[in-house]
Amino acid sequence: MTAASVAVSEAEDGAAAGVGGRRAPLILRNRAFGAVWLGQVLTQAAVRMFQVGVSWWIVAYAVRDAQGLTSGLFMAACTLPAVALAPVVARAVARFAHRSVLRTAAGLAGAASGALALWAYGDGLPLPAVYAAALALATCQAFFDPCLTTSVPALVDDADIETATGFELSTQSLAGLGGALLGALIVDRAGVAGLAAGCAAAYLGAALLVANARFRTAATDGVDARDGVDGVEGAHAADATDAVTAAPQRRTLRRILAELPYVRRILVCFTAANLFTTAVFVVIPLYTRSVLLGGGGTVALLEASLGAGALIGAFTGARVPGRPTVAGAYCLGLMALALALPGLIAHRLVMAGCLVVAGWCAGAVSVRFVALFQRLVPAADKPGFFAVMQAVLGASLPVASLVFGSAGDVLSPQTLCLVQGVGLVPAACALALLGPGTPGTTGTPAQPAAGRDAGAGPDTLPVGGRP
């Protein structure tokens, strides 16, 4: 059976499901997309579970001295590959078949997690081994996430692209939230060995699901005469050739931003803000251990509060009134207050409530400004712009992890909370002082695009991006 026949049968199944009533959800109508989506859920949950779990293990069990620096180095290792390998990832996604990239990335991540689990079952798991595993998993995830987003048109019909993209982006937040809930709890009960074993099972399950999914393109029933591969693989090779041919015509980011000074100034503000907002991933375990004297359950509560707030903000951010820069400045100011308040009032529920507010601000700001960028950036420049925007904003993650991690060995977690809040104030003021920019940037709140050019989502959050 060819990929074309599978596509036709799936389309017929979807049409039949919609006769006489509402159409079934996309993941049920399209088995290939459903399988890849489930693989995404597993990988996103695994990577967040690993990050949160190991961060808590370092602070609570593994290290007595220099806990801040050690956990900061770990978070830097988790975030650096996505920034450093961005050009390599872009070339790999353009050159190789998407299914091969996804399957290989998930399989290698599963192997790395399994190896760490076997090592951890023995005595004395060394920190360098944990750092190496973190780098390996982050590297695999750096290939998996953008390849998955790019492969949506190869999985669904053109009419379903908007639905599939929105579904895939929102799922990343939900899966990450679930993984954050489980990470510290598993470490408290089963240690790093149990944590790594769970991650290995999730990654290998994702690799199996992707391997059995059929990807299709516009040339699904042809055969590439050059190498004898089927139409799907040949189509990807043709896409890679087209990308190489078209590459010289693409404008550089410097040229794009030179023509959009308003966008450039906004990105500078958000990059500065991210140095303080993303430090929360280092502060949470330190605050839990030293101030709240809590365990893995407390870490799970705080991580869930932050994730739930971000998810609510992503869904409600388009309703925030006012010009984007003004609304963004108010949100950053509110976030500064929310991050600083736990430095004055040490209580678990106060911290949880403040993280909900901070997460909401991050999600709302992201929706408003990604929608603004969708309107201001020319359509031909959007793929390169959003890819580089993610890399530029993501560069603050390892820096913030190292700086605040090192400071955590000298300053109390409550002082770090106050530093976060104070540090956001200049960014909020700078954003408020920006004018309305080019015509068309004011008016009613814009809805973020959900189609193939959509940049909204966990991987392109202007503020408080996912680690």
N, C-alpha and C positions, 0 to 999 in steps of 0.2 A: 504493500500500500504506500503510495507516495504522500509527500507532505501536502500536496494540493488536495488529494482526496480526503485527508484528515481535516483540512481546513473546511472543505465543503460540508463534510458530515457534521462538524462542530457548528457551522453556521446553520445547517438545517435543524440540528437539535435545539439551538437557541431560538430559531424561529418558531419551532413547534412548541417550545415552552411558553412562548409569548402569545399563542393563539388563545383567544377567549379570556385573557386575564393579564395580569402584570407579568412582565418579563422576569425571569429568574436572575439572581445576582450574577455578575460577570464571572466570578470565580466558579460558579456552577455551570454556566453556559459554555465556558471556554476551559476545557480541562488542562490545556497547556499553560494558560495564564494562571489557573488555580494552583497548579503544581509549583510553578516558579514563585508565585506569591507566598505559598507556604514555606518554600525554601528561604525567602526573604525574611519571613517572620522568625524562623529558626536562627538564621545568622545574626540578625539584629538583636534578638534576645540574648544570644550567646555572648556577643561581644560586650554588651552592657553588663551582663551578669559577671563576666570575667573582670571587667574594669572595677566595678563596685566591690566585688568580692575580694579581689587581691588588694585593693586599697585598704579595705578594712582589716585584712589579714596582716598587712604590714604594720599598721598602727596598733592593732590589738594583740598580736601574737608574735610577730617575727622580729621586731626591732624595738629596742629599749631606748637607745640614744639616736639622735638625728632622725626622728620619725618623719618630720616635715620634709627634709631633704630627700629621704628615701622614697616617700610617697610621691613627691614632686617629680623625681626622676622617672618613676613608674608611669605617671600620667603623661609626661613628656614623651616617653617611648610609645605610648598608646596613640598619640596624636601626630607625631612627627612624620610617619610614612605618608599619610594622606597629603601632606604639604610638599614634602621633598620629592615624591614620586608622581606628582600631577602630570608632568609632560610625558613620562613613560607610560602611565596609565592611559592617557589620551591616545597615544600611538598604538598601544596594544588593543584597545577597544576598536579602533578603526581598522586594524590589520587582520585580527583573528575573528573567527566565528564567535558570536556572543555566547552560545551554549558552551563552547570549549573553555572560554575565559571563566564563566561562572562555575562550571563544574570543577575546573582545576583549582580555582581559588578556594572554594568550599572544601574540596578534598584535602588540600594541603593544610588548611586551617584545622581540619579534623585530625590529621596526622600529628600536627604540632601539639594540639591539646591532649591527644592520647599519650604522646611521649611524656608530656609534663605530668599527666596523671600517674603513669607508671613510676616515674622518678619520685613523685611526692609520696607514694605509698611506702617508700623507704624512709630512712631517718635523715634528717638534716638537709632539707631542700635548700640549695644555695640561692641567694637573691639574683646572681647573674643568670641563672637558668630561668627564673621568672621574668626577668627583663627580656631575655632572648625570646621567650614565648610570647610576651606582649608585643615585641617588634614583629614577630612572624604573623600573629593574628591580625595586627593592625595593617600590615602589608597586604595580606589576603583580602581584608575588608576594603582596603583602598582600591582594589581592582573590582571587587564584587559590586559595590554600591553604584558607581557611575555606569558600569556595564549593564546592570539591571535596568536603570532608568532609560538608557539608550536603546535597550532591546524591546521596549514596550511595543513599538510599531511592528516588530517581527512576531509578536504573540497574538495580537488582537486585530480585528477589522478596523478600518479607518474611522468608522462611526463610533467605535468604542474607545478610541485613544484617550479622549478627555476623561472618561470614567476610569479607565485603567490607571492613568497617571495620578489622578486624585486619590484613588484607592491605594496605590502603591506608596505615595508620599505620606498619607495619614497613617498607614500601617506601620511605618518606621517609628513613629512616635509611640504608638501603642506597644509595639514589640520591645522597644527600648525601655519603656516604663515597666513592663513585666520582668525583663531581665534585671533591672535595677532593684526591683522588689525582692528577687530571689537571691541575688549575689551574696550579701552579707549573711542572710539567714542560712544558706548552705554552708558557708565557711564556719559558722558557729557550730554546726551539727556534724559536718563531714570533712571539714578542712579543705585545703587546696586540692587534695586528691579527688574528693567528691566533686568539687567545683569544676576542675579540669575534665573529669569524666563526663559530666553533664554537658559541657561545651563540646567535647568530642562527639558525643551522640547527636547533638543538634547540628553540627557542621556536616557530619557524614550523612545524616538524614537529608540535609539540604542538597548535598552533592548527588545523592541518589535520585531525588525528585527532579533536579535539573537535567540529569542525564537521560531521564525517561520522557522529558518534555520535547515536543516538536516545535521548532521555531520555523516561521515562514516569512517570506518576503514577497514582493511583487512578482518575482520570477521563481515561484515555488515548484513549477513542474518542468523546468528546463534542466539540462545537463551541461555543465561546463566542459567544453571540448578540450580545453587545455590540459586538465589533469584528471578528468573522469569523475570528479566529485559530483554529488547530487546538486539539485538546484539551490538548496538552502545554502550550502557551503559556497557554491559558485557565486551566489548573489552577494554574500559577504565579501568575497574576494574582489568582486566588481566594485562594491561600495568602497573598499579600501583604496582601489586604484583611482576611483573618482575623487576620494578625499585628498590623495596625494596630488592629483592634477589640479584640484581647486585650491590647494593650500597657498600658493603664491598670491592668489587674489584676495586672501583674507587680510584684513587690516590688523595691525598690532594693537595690543591693549593701550599702549602709550598714545597712539594716534586717536583711538576711540575716546579715551579720557581727556585728551587735549581739546576735543570738540565738545566735551560735556563737563565743564568745570564745576557745575552744580553737583553732578553725581560724584565727581572726584572728592569734593569737600565733604559730602555725606559719608563716603567710604572712609575718609580719614577720621571722622568723628566716631564711627562705629568700631574702627580698628583700635582706637584709644579706649573706648568703652569696654571692648572685649578683654582687654588686659586685666580688668577688674571683675567683670561679670563671670568669666570662665574660671576664675580662681575658686569659685564655690565648690567645684568638684574636689579640690584639695582640702578646703576648709571643713566640709561636712564631716569626714571621719575624724579629723583632729578635734573638732568641737564636740562631737559625740563622746569621744574617749576622755577628753580632759575636762570639759565643762559639764556636760550632762551626765557623765559617768554611766552611759548606756551601753547596750550591746548591739548585736546585729539587727534586732528588731527596730531599734531606734534609727539606725542608718537606713533601713528599708522605709520607715515612715517618712524620713526627711527626703530621701530620693524620690519617693512616690509623690510627695507634696510638690516638689519642684517640677516633676514631669507632668503631673496633672494640671498644674497652673499653666505650663507652656502649651499643653494641648487645648485647654479652654481658650487661651489667648489666640491660638491659631484659628479657632472657629469664630471668635467674636471680634477679632482685631479690625476687620473691615468696617465695623459699626462705630469705631471710635471717631468722634467728630473732629473737625478742624483740619487745617493744612498739615500735610505729612510731617514737616519739620517741627511744627508747633506741637502736634500730638506726640511725636517722638520725644521731644524735649520733656514734656510732662511725664511720659512713661519712664524715661530715664531718671527723672527726679524722684518719681514714686519708687522705682527700683532701688535707688540709692538709699532712700529711707528704709525700705524693707530689708536690705542687706545690712544696714548699720544697726537696726534696732536690737538684734540678738546680741550685739556687743554691749548693750546697756541692760538688757533684761535676759537673764539666763534661765529659760524655761523651755521644755520640750515642745509644748503646744505653741508658744510664741514663735519659736524657730520654725516649726512646721507651717504656721500661718504666714509668716514672712516669706517663706520659700514659695508658697502658693502665689502670693502677690508678685514676687520677683519673676516667677515662671510665666505668669500671665502677661506681665510687661514685655518680657522677651518675645513671647509668641505674637502679641499684638503689634509690636514694633516691626517684627519680621514681615508680617502680612502686609502692613501698610507700605513699607519701603520696597519690598520685592515687587508689589503691584506698581509702585511709582517707577521703578527701573524698567518694568515691562513696557511702560508707556514712553519713557524717554530714550531708551536704547534702541537704535535701529534694528529691525528684524534680522538682518544679515549678520549683525554683530552680537546677537544675544547668546549663542552657544559659547563663544569665546569669552564674552564678558562674564557670564555667570560662573563658568569654570574657574576663571582667574579670581573672581570675587570670592569664591569659596576658598581658594588657596590663600589669598591675601588675609582674609578674616581668620582663617584657620591657623595662620602662622602665629597668632597671639596665644593659642592654646598651650603649646609647649613652653613658651616664654613665661606665661602666667603661672604654669605649673611649677617651673623651676624657681621663679622669684618668690612666690607665696609659700612654696614648700620649704625653701631655705629660711624664709622669715619666720615660719612656724616653729623653728627650733630656738628662736630668740624671743619672739613675741607670743603672747597668749592668743588663742583662737578668737577671743572676744575683741582683742585689738585688731586682728586681721579683718574681722567683720566691719569695724569702724573704718579701716583703711579702704576697704572695698566701697563703702558708701561715700566717703569723702572723695575718692578717686573718680567716681562717676559724675560728680557735680560739674567739673570743667567741661566734660563731653556734652552734658545736657545743655549747659549755657551756650557752647559753641553751636550746637544744633539749633537752638532757639534763635540765635542771631543770624542764621542763614535766611536770606530773602525767599520769596516765593519761587525763585528760579525762573525757568522758561514758561511761557504760556501753556496752560493746560495742566499745570501741576496742582492747581487749587480746585476747590469745588467739593463735590460729594466724595466720600471715601470710595476708592476704587476696589473692585473685587480682583483678587489675584487670578492671573490666568491659570487655567487648569489643563491646558492642552499640551501639545508637544514642546512648546517653548517655555513651559512653566518652570519657574525657578524657585517657587516657594516650597518649603519643606524642611525637614531636619538637616539636610546637607547643605542648605544655603541660608541658614539663619544669620541675618546681619548682627544680631545681638544674642549672646549666650548660646552659641552653637554647641551642638552635641559633640562630646569628646570622642 
